[in-house]
Amino acid sequence: MKPKTCECEHDFTLVITGVTSLTPEIVDAFYNAGCDDATLAIRCGRLFATFSRTAVSIKDAILSAIANVRNAGVGADVLRVDYCNLVTQADIARKIGRSRQLVHLYMIGARGPGGFPGPVCEIIDGTFLWLWCEVAYWLWENDMIKEGVLRDAEEVEMVNSVLEMQRHKHTKPELANEVIKSVGTCT
């Protein structure tokens, strides 16, 4: 017997290019293309579409919304999912409902199993950023978050990575192809 899949509501925001104003015709085009579960807003000259979409997974919800945006016929495309994969120690603490001090202890190996992922960059002296996907994997592996939280982080990161690569291939195709070819051959 096939396991039963459960649809639930997923909230996310898409950052959209190609549209700089919201005329009634544009709003209608998005609505008629299937974005009837989105709130559209222009912020800082960029269109944001905030969805509350029912689907089996966040990935399915986002992919169907991207298809709907592209099918609106108004020159719109999706730049990215408005979701930051870079997190601070305080962000991590908020996401898992624990104190910053406890997260710090995980980071230095004084609590937990050790092996906490290292930061990916330092934005100012002593302020580091971590990749949420790496942290979520460590947390899941050590039974501190549910698998669904990890899966959502991985799926959103993958969607954003592909959208970014598509943008690079469109704006600088020669450079993108050279890098893909070179990096793709490294083992």
Buried (B, 14 or more C-beta within 10 A) or exposed (E): EEEEEEEEEBEBBBBBBBBEEEEEEBBEBBBEBBBEBBEBEEEEEBBBBBBEBEBEBBBBBBBBBBEBBBBBEBEBBBBBBBBEBBBBBEBBBEBBEBEBEBBBBBBEEEBBEEEBBEBEEEEEEEEBBBBBBBBBBBBBEBEBBEEEBBBBBBBBBEBBEEBEEBBBBEEEEEEBEEEEEEEEEEE
